[in-house]
């Protein structure tokens, strides 16, 4: 079966792989030419391909998530992953902080760039008729007196240490 190319270096199957979806029988199909497909192509062409061209190979750890999968993994109910507008990425040879900073400084068309827990970068595009917010954030886990730590989003792309000081 031929792979469906979204940009010079990205293919549809990179955005529709999920071990959790396989385990739970969740359909990850994307219709070529459909809305999710269109968003994924634009995400690749405007954000991911420029990152690849400048920094090198991009690993996608989470791409498209049908709402059933997103709910199962505890994703936000309004996650841009659900409509193909977001990906969580890492780039070999660069820290997530460096990748997030590069996107913020060099790509004006992003909606959100989030340096998440020092582990990966969440990047998203806006809808076709909406202006991108250009929102740079850092996500950290903040301990609570009781229960699990809480995820807090701090404005600006910061080191985890600096974000925790502001949390």
PASEBA-1860 file (N, C-alpha, C; in nm, 3 decimals):
! residues 167
1> XXXXXXXX> 0.084/-0.118/0.000/0.000/0.000/0.000/0.089/0.125/0.000 ~ 0.055/0.219/-0.086/0.133/0.342/-0.095/0.105/0.433/0.024 ~ 0.210/0.496/0.072/0.194/0.593/0.181/0.142/0.724/0.124 ~ 0.059/0.792/0.202/0.002/0.920/0.159/0.090/1.032/0.212 ~ 0.147/1.108/0.119/0.240/1.215/0.154/0.164/1.343/0.188 ~ 0.201/1.404/0.301/0.141/1.531/0.342/0.230/1.651/0.309 ~ 0.362/1.628/0.309/0.460/1.730/0.272/0.586/1.653/0.229 ~ 0.694/1.722/0.202/0.816/1.655/0.153/0.861/1.539/0.242
9> XXXXXXXX> 0.852/1.554/0.372/0.904/1.453/0.464/0.803/1.394/0.561 ~ 0.676/1.421/0.543/0.575/1.370/0.636/0.467/1.293/0.563 ~ 0.424/1.185/0.629/0.323/1.097/0.572/0.207/1.081/0.670 ~ 0.090/1.056/0.616/-0.032/1.045/0.697/-0.019/0.940/0.807 ~ 0.043/0.827/0.777/0.049/0.720/0.878/0.129/0.760/1.002 ~ 0.213/0.862/0.992/0.287/0.909/1.110/0.194/0.975/1.211 ~ 0.078/1.021/1.166/-0.017/1.093/1.251/-0.131/1.004/1.299 ~ -0.137/0.881/1.249/-0.250/0.793/1.282/-0.205/0.665/1.350
17> XXXXXXXX> -0.084/0.665/1.405/-0.034/0.548/1.480/-0.067/0.567/1.627 ~ -0.125/0.463/1.686/-0.153/0.468/1.829/-0.169/0.327/1.883 ~ -0.080/0.289/1.973/-0.091/0.158/2.037/-0.219/0.151/2.120 ~ -0.255/0.260/2.183/-0.377/0.263/2.264/-0.500/0.242/2.175 ~ -0.503/0.307/2.060/-0.616/0.290/1.968/-0.626/0.144/1.921 ~ -0.513/0.083/1.891/-0.513/-0.058/1.848/-0.567/-0.146/1.960 ~ -0.517/-0.125/2.081/-0.562/-0.207/2.195/-0.712/-0.195/2.220 ~ -0.769/-0.078/2.193/-0.909/-0.053/2.222/-0.998/-0.056/2.097
25> XXXXXXXX> -0.942/-0.094/1.984/-1.021/-0.106/1.861/-1.076/0.027/1.810 ~ -1.001/0.134/1.829/-1.045/0.267/1.784/-0.995/0.291/1.643 ~ -1.086/0.326/1.555/-1.054/0.354/1.414/-0.977/0.485/1.403 ~ -0.861/0.479/1.340/-0.776/0.597/1.323/-0.777/0.647/1.178 ~ -0.871/0.601/1.099/-0.876/0.637/0.958/-0.899/0.787/0.939 ~ -0.829/0.840/0.839/-0.847/0.978/0.797/-0.881/0.975/0.649 ~ -0.986/1.042/0.610/-1.029/1.044/0.470/-0.944/1.143/0.392 ~ -0.879/1.092/0.287/-0.796/1.179/0.204/-0.885/1.288/0.143
33> XXXXXXXX> -0.845/1.413/0.163/-0.923/1.526/0.114/-1.023/1.579/0.215 ~ -1.046/1.505/0.325/-1.140/1.550/0.429/-1.079/1.659/0.516 ~ -1.157/1.706/0.612/-1.114/1.818/0.695/-0.991/1.785/0.780 ~ -0.989/1.669/0.845/-0.872/1.631/0.927/-0.749/1.622/0.838 ~ -0.763/1.560/0.722/-0.653/1.548/0.626/-0.602/1.687/0.586 ~ -0.694/1.778/0.556/-0.657/1.914/0.515/-0.580/1.985/0.626 ~ -0.627/1.971/0.750/-0.557/2.033/0.863/-0.417/1.973/0.880 ~ -0.406/1.841/0.870/-0.275/1.776/0.885/-0.178/1.823/0.777
41> XXXXXXXX> -0.226/1.836/0.654/-0.138/1.886/0.546/-0.088/2.027/0.578 ~ -0.180/2.112/0.625/-0.140/2.250/0.656/-0.044/2.255/0.775 ~ -0.068/2.170/0.877/0.024/2.160/0.991/0.163/2.120/0.942 ~ 0.169/2.023/0.853/0.298/1.977/0.801/0.367/2.086/0.719 ~ 0.294/2.147/0.628/0.355/2.244/0.537/0.397/2.373/0.607 ~ 0.319/2.419/0.705/0.350/2.549/0.766/0.437/2.541/0.891 ~ 0.435/2.426/0.960/0.509/2.415/1.085/0.612/2.301/1.081 ~ 0.566/2.180/1.063/0.655/2.064/1.079/0.762/2.055/0.971
49> XXXXXXXX> 0.728/2.082/0.845/0.829/2.075/0.739/0.937/2.181/0.759 ~ 0.903/2.305/0.791/1.009/2.403/0.820/1.098/2.361/0.938 ~ 1.040/2.300/1.043/1.121/2.250/1.154/1.215/2.142/1.103 ~ 1.163/2.049/1.024/1.244/1.940/0.966/1.355/1.995/0.879 ~ 1.323/2.092/0.795/1.422/2.150/0.703/1.535/2.218/0.778 ~ 1.505/2.280/0.891/1.606/2.355/0.965/1.678/2.271/1.071 ~ 1.603/2.189/1.145/1.661/2.120/1.260/1.690/1.972/1.237 ~ 1.623/1.911/1.141/1.644/1.769/1.115/1.521/1.687/1.144
57> XXXXXXXX> 1.535/1.554/1.144/1.420/1.464/1.157/1.334/1.493/1.281 ~ 1.204/1.494/1.257/1.104/1.522/1.359/1.032/1.391/1.392 ~ 1.023/1.359/1.521/0.949/1.241/1.566/0.814/1.288/1.618 ~ 0.707/1.229/1.566/0.572/1.262/1.609/0.528/1.157/1.710 ~ 0.511/1.198/1.835/0.467/1.103/1.937/0.316/1.099/1.950 ~ 0.248/1.204/1.909/0.102/1.207/1.907/0.057/1.303/1.799 ~ -0.027/1.252/1.710/-0.080/1.335/1.602/-0.230/1.343/1.612 ~ -0.298/1.290/1.512/-0.444/1.290/1.510/-0.498/1.197/1.618
65> XXXXXXXX> -0.600/1.245/1.691/-0.667/1.164/1.792/-0.817/1.176/1.774 ~ -0.883/1.069/1.729/-1.030/1.074/1.729/-1.077/1.102/1.872 ~ -1.192/1.162/1.887/-1.238/1.204/2.020/-1.244/1.089/2.119 ~ -1.279/0.969/2.073/-1.285/0.853/2.164/-1.146/0.822/2.222 ~ -1.042/0.827/2.139/-0.905/0.804/2.185/-0.862/0.918/2.277 ~ -0.892/1.040/2.238/-0.854/1.156/2.319/-0.913/1.148/2.459 ~ -1.038/1.109/2.468/-1.104/1.095/2.599/-1.040/0.982/2.679 ~ -1.010/0.871/2.612/-0.952/0.755/2.678/-0.817/0.788/2.741
73> XXXXXXXX> -0.736/0.870/2.674/-0.603/0.902/2.727/-0.604/1.024/2.819 ~ -0.722/1.084/2.840/-0.732/1.197/2.931/-0.697/1.330/2.867 ~ -0.708/1.340/2.733/-0.679/1.465/2.664/-0.787/1.570/2.689 ~ -0.753/1.694/2.664/-0.848/1.804/2.679/-0.965/1.784/2.584 ~ -1.086/1.816/2.630/-1.205/1.795/2.546/-1.205/1.883/2.421 ~ -1.129/1.991/2.423/-1.121/2.077/2.304/-0.983/2.069/2.239 ~ -0.917/1.954/2.250/-0.782/1.935/2.197/-0.777/1.953/2.045 ~ -0.678/2.028/2.000/-0.657/2.046/1.856/-0.613/1.915/1.789
81> XXXXXXXX> -0.571/1.817/1.867/-0.536/1.686/1.811/-0.658/1.620/1.747 ~ -0.777/1.647/1.800/-0.900/1.579/1.755/-0.941/1.617/1.613 ~ -0.893/1.728/1.564/-0.928/1.765/1.427/-0.806/1.780/1.337 ~ -0.694/1.723/1.379/-0.575/1.722/1.294/-0.496/1.851/1.294 ~ -0.519/1.938/1.391/-0.449/2.066/1.394/-0.329/2.068/1.486 ~ -0.292/1.953/1.548/-0.182/1.954/1.645/-0.100/1.827/1.638 ~ 0.024/1.840/1.683/0.113/1.724/1.698/0.204/1.749/1.817 ~ 0.241/1.641/1.883/0.344/1.644/1.987/0.470/1.588/1.924
89> XXXXXXXX> 0.579/1.663/1.935/0.700/1.627/1.861/0.826/1.636/1.948 ~ 0.929/1.567/1.902/1.066/1.586/1.948/1.153/1.589/1.824 ~ 1.271/1.646/1.838/1.368/1.654/1.728/1.501/1.603/1.780 ~ 1.556/1.504/1.713/1.685/1.446/1.755/1.792/1.553/1.760 ~ 1.868/1.552/1.869/1.979/1.646/1.883/1.941/1.780/1.944 ~ 1.813/1.799/1.973/1.767/1.925/2.032/1.679/1.895/2.152 ~ 1.686/1.980/2.253/1.596/1.965/2.366/1.459/2.017/2.325 ~ 1.354/1.972/2.392/1.222/2.029/2.363/1.219/2.182/2.381
97> XXXXXXXX> 1.291/2.233/2.479/1.297/2.378/2.498/1.355/2.445/2.374 ~ 1.465/2.391/2.321/1.527/2.449/2.201/1.432/2.445/2.082 ~ 1.359/2.336/2.066/1.265/2.323/1.954/1.152/2.425/1.969 ~ 1.094/2.434/2.088/0.985/2.529/2.111/1.032/2.672/2.087 ~ 1.151/2.705/2.134/1.204/2.840/2.114/1.227/2.868/1.965 ~ 1.278/2.768/1.891/1.302/2.788/1.749/1.170/2.815/1.676 ~ 1.069/2.736/1.705/0.938/2.757/1.641/0.886/2.895/1.674 ~ 0.891/2.933/1.800/0.841/3.062/1.844/0.913/3.177/1.773
105> XXXXXXXX> 1.043/3.165/1.756/1.123/3.273/1.698/1.121/3.275/1.546 ~ 1.087/3.164/1.481/1.103/3.155/1.336/0.977/3.127/1.255 ~ 0.871/3.082/1.318/0.750/3.046/1.244/0.631/3.128/1.295 ~ 0.590/3.227/1.220/0.486/3.318/1.268/0.343/3.260/1.263 ~ 0.324/3.146/1.198/0.188/3.098/1.174/0.138/2.994/1.273 ~ 0.204/2.976/1.386/0.155/2.875/1.480/0.043/2.934/1.566 ~ -0.045/2.845/1.613/-0.149/2.886/1.706/-0.098/2.873/1.849 ~ -0.047/2.753/1.881/0.013/2.731/2.013/0.142/2.651/1.998
113> XXXXXXXX> 0.239/2.686/2.079/0.359/2.605/2.100/0.371/2.590/2.250 ~ 0.374/2.465/2.295/0.382/2.440/2.439/0.501/2.349/2.467 ~ 0.593/2.399/2.547/0.705/2.319/2.597/0.647/2.237/2.711 ~ 0.624/2.108/2.687/0.550/2.026/2.783/0.643/1.940/2.869 ~ 0.653/1.979/2.996/0.720/1.901/3.100/0.866/1.871/3.069 ~ 0.927/1.947/2.978/1.066/1.921/2.940/1.082/1.795/2.857 ~ 0.971/1.738/2.810/0.975/1.609/2.741/0.944/1.616/2.592 ~ 0.855/1.705/2.550/0.816/1.717/2.410/0.759/1.856/2.386
121> XXXXXXXX> 0.728/1.883/2.258/0.669/2.011/2.219/0.534/1.983/2.155 ~ 0.431/2.050/2.204/0.299/2.047/2.141/0.294/2.169/2.049 ~ 0.260/2.147/1.923/0.248/2.258/1.829/0.115/2.244/1.757 ~ 0.047/2.359/1.738/-0.082/2.354/1.670/-0.098/2.473/1.577 ~ -0.192/2.454/1.484/-0.231/2.559/1.391/-0.374/2.600/1.424 ~ -0.413/2.718/1.380/-0.551/2.763/1.400/-0.637/2.710/1.287 ~ -0.767/2.733/1.300/-0.858/2.698/1.191/-0.833/2.787/1.072 ~ -0.880/2.747/0.954/-0.849/2.822/0.832/-0.901/2.966/0.831
129> XXXXXXXX> -1.006/2.997/0.905/-1.061/3.132/0.905/-1.029/3.209/1.032 ~ -0.939/3.154/1.114/-0.904/3.219/1.241/-0.758/3.263/1.239 ~ -0.733/3.376/1.300/-0.595/3.424/1.313/-0.523/3.337/1.415 ~ -0.400/3.292/1.386/-0.325/3.216/1.487/-0.296/3.303/1.609 ~ -0.308/3.243/1.728/-0.285/3.316/1.852/-0.138/3.344/1.878 ~ -0.048/3.261/1.826/0.094/3.279/1.855/0.120/3.265/2.005 ~ 0.054/3.169/2.067/0.061/3.151/2.212/0.172/3.054/2.249 ~ 0.275/3.104/2.316/0.384/3.021/2.366/0.366/2.995/2.514
137> XXXXXXXX> 0.367/2.868/2.553/0.343/2.829/2.692/0.442/2.723/2.736 ~ 0.451/2.706/2.867/0.529/2.597/2.925/0.438/2.524/3.023 ~ 0.429/2.392/3.007/0.346/2.310/3.096/0.435/2.243/3.200 ~ 0.393/2.254/3.325/0.465/2.191/3.436/0.366/2.122/3.529 ~ 0.415/2.025/3.604/0.335/1.958/3.707/0.368/2.024/3.841 ~ 0.265/2.069/3.909/0.283/2.135/4.038/0.224/2.044/4.146 ~ 0.304/2.012/4.247/0.253/1.924/4.354/0.134/1.987/4.425 ~ 0.044/1.901/4.469/-0.069/1.944/4.552/-0.052/1.882/4.690
145> XXXXXXXX> -0.116/1.943/4.785/-0.108/1.890/4.922/-0.167/1.749/4.927 ~ -0.277/1.727/4.853/-0.340/1.595/4.846/-0.364/1.561/4.700 ~ -0.345/1.435/4.666/-0.373/1.390/4.529/-0.257/1.408/4.435 ~ -0.287/1.385/4.309/-0.186/1.393/4.204/-0.147/1.536/4.175 ~ -0.025/1.556/4.121/0.016/1.690/4.082/-0.080/1.748/3.976 ~ -0.087/1.879/3.972/-0.174/1.949/3.878/-0.089/2.005/3.764 ~ -0.139/1.991/3.640/-0.071/2.052/3.526/-0.107/2.200/3.521 ~ -0.004/2.284/3.514/-0.022/2.428/3.507/0.049/2.479/3.381
153> XXXXXXXX> -0.016/2.570/3.310/0.041/2.629/3.189/0.087/2.770/3.220 ~ 0.216/2.792/3.203/0.278/2.921/3.235/0.301/2.996/3.103 ~ 0.264/3.125/3.096/0.290/3.202/2.974/0.439/3.205/2.942 ~ 0.469/3.201/2.817/0.604/3.207/2.760/0.669/3.069/2.756 ~ 0.760/3.056/2.667/0.836/2.932/2.654/0.959/2.945/2.742 ~ 0.958/2.867/2.849/1.060/2.877/2.954/1.123/2.742/2.982 ~ 1.236/2.744/3.051/1.288/2.619/3.104/1.189/2.571/3.210 ~ 1.192/2.441/3.239/1.102/2.388/3.340/1.131/2.453/3.476
161> XXXXXXX> 1.258/2.473/3.507/1.296/2.534/3.634/1.236/2.674/3.647 ~ 1.248/2.756/3.540/1.194/2.892/3.545/1.042/2.891/3.552 ~ 0.979/2.797/3.481/0.832/2.787/3.485/0.784/2.750/3.624 ~ 0.855/2.658/3.689/0.815/2.617/3.825/0.826/2.733/3.924 ~ 0.923/2.821/3.902/0.936/2.938/3.990/0.816/3.031/3.977 ~ 0.753/3.031/3.859/0.639/3.119/3.834/0.505/3.053/3.865 ~ 0.508/2.921/3.885/0.382/2.846/3.905/0.319/2.877/4.039
END
